[in-house]
Amino acid sequence: MKELNQINNPYHDDKVIDACSLFGVMDTSGKRLSGEGVIRAITNMHVRGNGLGGGFAIYGLYPEYAECYAFHIMYLRREGQREAEAFLKDRFDLVYAEEVPTRKTPGIVDPPLVWRYFLEVGQHKPEGQSEDDYVVDRVMEINTKLQDAFIFSSGKDMAVFKGVGYPEEIAAYFCLEQYEGYLWTAHGRFPTNTPGWWGGAHPFNILDWTVIHNGEISSYGINRRYLEQFGYQCTMQTDSEVVAYAVDLLMRKHGLPIEIVARILAPPFWTDIERRPSGEQKLLRTLRQVYGSLLLNGPFTVIIAHQGEMIGLTDRIRLRPLTVGVKGNMLYLSSEESAIRLICPDLDRAWIPMGGEPIVGRLKQPLQPQPQGEDVRC
């Protein structure tokens, strides 16, 4: 063992940069599934984390409030809650609000207060501005100007649950085995260069876009400065946050398909571009010129999700792992194949995708209205 450690770590560096666990599952028929299998799968990769961050994103979660923006807000003090709620009531139509149900869980220490709010924009937005842009502006306003309040989830019919702890502890704390959704992503974090705190756990979210990430974004500085030109403010103290805002900018605001977005975030090397057909060369060169500041430098695997779609993407030379599994209508994305086979041992197919090539799962048909589920009460 000593000799193996010397080979793997010749400089005795105790900084682990290849960990973090990612897992995503989507039923492309739109059928909702419970969180039990997802929790088992991410727990199977326990050793890839260190207890400083765990989290989940769930889609199709709030069918009874499907047309409302669902804000999940963490409060460090009661004063922060009073200030934030006054802000929300002044700038939105408040449909419903409640504290997010939790249970006492070993390993979860000093959690913030977490509430959820179902909101409609109504007549509050300026003429000519879209509702989504209005919501993004308000999220950025609260997260930069209000004390002790952080919006960490702001989409429709979906939500993020996250915090400091192993993912199985976060799942137990938020009673996630009682929830259902057609798409789940889960993350176990091993922070590298950023602190472990409740807002800095994954997933990162804006509107219904969520991102979970394994790796290190060494281009964070230039990515952040580029995004700030469009009104995004990075407040969660981690390099991964820029990926969520970049995806929102490129796919929602600029209307680019994921196949093009992948060429922006993880473009081919210049030497590879020079070998492409002339038309493809022109496209790739144009993307590098226009969006060069959004290139994600460094090793990464991300799972991106929004309503109706789940996407897996690695850096162009695949320095972080990603395994894909398919069984009927089910699409699985994971850091390890073992986590997939734990809950679906008889896959139709499993493979490792090429670096920089997106894996995309989409709903086969629009979601149909579903009966309201029972309230979650721990």
N, C-alpha and C positions, 0 to 999 in steps of 0.2 A: 504494500500500500504506500509506503514511504517513497519508493522508487517511482510509482505511478504519479503521485502528487508532484514529485520533482519534475517529471516530464510535462505534466499538464500545467504546472504553475512554477516555472523555473525561478521567477523573481519573488516568490512568496508574497504575492499581492493578494490581500484579503478582500478586495473590492470585486463583488460578483456582478458581472454585467451581462450575462447571457441567460438570466433567469426570467421571471415573470411567467405567468400561465395565462393563456387565452383559450376561451371556448365559446363557440356560437352554435346555435341550432335554430333551424327554421323549417316549419311545415309549409311548403309552398302551396298547399291547398287552402291555407288560411285557418286550419283547425287549431284551436287553442290547446296548449298542453301545460301541465303543472310544472313547477320548478324543481320537483324532486330529482328528476334525472340530471338536470343541469347542475344542481348542487352536488350530486354524487360525482359527476364528471370533473368539476373544478376541484373538488376535495381530493380526487385521485392524484392531482398534481401539487399537493401541499408543499412538497420539498422545493418547489420552484419559487416560493415566496418566503417572506420573513415576518409576516404579521403586521407590516406597516401599511397595508392597503388591500382592500378587497371591495368588489362591487359588481352590480348586475344592471343590465338594461332590459326592459320588458316591453314588448309591443303588442297592441291589442288588449291592453290592460284595463282601460277604463271605458268600456262600451257605453255605459250610461251617461258619460260626459264626453263622448267622442268628439264633439265639435268645440269643446272648450280647451284652452291652453291650460295644461296642468303644471303648475309651478311647485317644485319641491324646494323648500328653503330651510337651511340650517341656521340656527340662532345660537350665538355664544352667550348672549345675555337677554333677559326679558325686555330690556330697554330697546334692544335691536328689533325684537318682534313688534313692539308697539309702533316704532318708527316705520318699519317695512309695511305693516298692515295699513297704516294711514296712507302711505304712498300708493299701495295697490288700490285701495278704495277710491282714491282721487283720480287714478289713471286707467282703471278698468271697471267693468261691471262684475262684481264678485257673485258667483253663482253658488259656491259652497266652499267651506273650509273646515279642516279638522287636523288634529295632531296625527301624524303617521303612527299606526300601532307598532309597538315594540314589546320585547320581553327581556327580562334580565338574563344576560348571557355571560358565562365565564369568558374572560379574555377581552371583553369590551369595557373600557375604562373611560370615565369622564366623557360620555358622548354629548354632543350638542343636542339641543331641542330641534326636532324636525317636524315641520308642518307641510301640508299640501293644500293648494288653492286652485280651484277651477274657475277660470276667468274668461270673459268675453271682452273683445276690444270695443265693440259698440261704436259710439260716436266720438270716441276719445282721440282717434288718430287724426293727424292733419290731412287735408284733402290732397290726393295724389300720392300718398304713401301707402304701401301695402301693409296689411295687418302683420305679416311676418316681420317686415322691417321695423315696424313700430315695436313689436315685442322684443326683437333683438336690442333695439336702443334702450328699452326700459330695463332689460336684464343687465346690460352694461352699466346703466346708470346706478342701479341698486348695488352692483358688485364693486363699483369704484367710489361711490359717494356716501353710502350708508354704512354706519359702523355695526359690526357684529352680526351682519346678515349676509348670506351668500345663497344666491339661486344656483342650484347645481342641476336642475332639470326643468325644461320649459316647453316641451312638445305637446302635441295632441295625441290622446289615446295611447300614451306610453309614459314611462318614467324610469329614472335612475335611482338606485338605492346603493349607497356606498359609504365607506368609512375606514377607520383605522382598525385593522384586525385581519385575520385570515378570512378568505371568502366564505368558508363554511360558518364562521362566527358571525359575519355580517348577515348571511342568509338567516341564521337562527334569530338574530337580534330583530330583524325586520319581518319575521314570520313569512319568509318568501315561499315556503312550501305550500302556502295557502293561495298563492296567486296563480293566474293563468295568462298565457299569451301565446301568439303564434310564432314569435321570434324572441329568443333570449340570447344575450351575450353575457359573459362572466369573465372576471379578471382577478388574478392574484398577483400582487405587486411585490417587487424587490427593488425599492428606489435606489437609483445609482447616484445621481448628482443633485437630487431635490429632496426636501424634507417629507417625512411621512405625516400627513395631517388629513383631517376629514375631507376638506375640499379638494385636496390633491390626489385622492384615490381615483382610480378609473371606474367606470367610463367617464369621458368628458363629453359634454352635451351643449348644443345650442339648437333651439326649436326641436324638431324630432330627429336630428342627427346625433349619433353617438359614435365614439371612437374608443377602442381599447388598444393598447400598444405595448409591445415588447421590444425593447431596444433603447437607443439613445439618439436624440435628434441634435446633432452638433451644429446644425444650421439654425438653431432656435432664434438667435439674435436677428438675422436678416429676415427669417420667416415672420417673426413678430413685428418688425418695423414695417414690412410690406402690408400686413393685415391691418395695422393701425391706421393706414391710409383710408381704409374702408369702414372705420368706426369700431373695429373689434378691439377689446382691451383684455389682455392676458392677466388674470388676477389669481390663478390657482397655484402659482409657484411651482410649475413643472413644465418641462419641455414638451410634453405630449399634448398640452392644451392647444397648441397651434394647429395640430392636424385637424381637429374638429372644426375650427373656424375656417381653415383652408378649404375643407370639403364643402362647408356651407356656402362659401364665396363662389367656388368654382361650379358646383352642381346646381345650387338653388338660384343664386343671383346671376351667374353667367350662363346657366343653362347647358353646361357641357356634360356629355355622357361619361360614364366611368371609364370607358376605354380611352378617352382623351385625357381625363384627369390622371389616370395611371401614368401616362406619358409625361405629365407635368411633375408629379410627385416622385416618380421613379423612372426618369428618362433613360434611354440607351446611352452608352458612352459615345463620345464624338466619333471615335474610330468605327463604331458599329453604324452610326448614322450615315457615314460616308459610303458604306457598302449597300445601303438601301436604294431602291428605285428612286428616280428623280422626284416624282410626286410625293412620295413618303418623306424623302429628305427635306423637301420644302416645308411640309407640315411640321416635322420634328424641329427643324431649325426655327421656325416661327414660334412654336411653343416655348422653346428655350429663350428666345429673345423677349417674348411678352411676359412669360411667367417664370423666368429664371430664378426670381427671389423666393419662389415657393417650392423649389427642389428640396426634398428632404435628404440632407446629407447625414450619413451614419447608418448603422445597421438598424433595421426595423421590420417587424411584422405588425400589421394593423388589421383589425376587423371593424369595418364601418357598417353601420346600420341606419336605416330610416324606414318610414312606413312603406311596406311592400318589398323591401330589398335588403339583402345582406351581402357584404362584399369582403373578400379576403385579399390582402395585397402584401407582398414582401418587397424589400429593397431589391435592386436590379441584380445583385449577385447572391441573394438569398442567404444573408448572414444570420438570420433568425428563423426558427423552424415554423412551418405551417403544413398541416396535413388536412386533406379534404376527404370526407366520406359521404356516400350517397346510399340511401335505402328508400326506394319508392319515392314518396313526396318529401322525404326528409333530407335536408342538407346539413352537414356537420363541418365545422371548422375548428381546429384545435392545435395547440402546441405539440401535443403528443397523440399518436394514434390510439394508445392504450386507453385514454380517457373516452374516446368515441366508442371503442369496442366494449368498454365497461357497461354502457347503457344500450348499445346496439351491436351485439357480437356478430351478427350475420349480415354485414354490409354487402350491398350489390357491388360496390367499387370503392377503393381507397387509393389515393395517390398524393404525391408531393408536387405542387405546381411549380412552374418555371418562375424564376425571379422577375419581378416587375410585371407579371401577367395577372390581371385581376380574375378572381373566381367570384361569379355573381349568381346569387339565387334570387328569384323574383316570384311574387305571388302569381299563380296561374289564372286567377280571376279576382275581381274586387271583393273585399271582405263584405259579407252580409251582416246586417244587424243581428246581434246575439242577445239572448236574455241576460238581464243583469244578474251577476253572480252574488253570492252571499258576502256580507261585510267581513273584512278580515279583522279579527279581534284576538289578540294574544292573551 
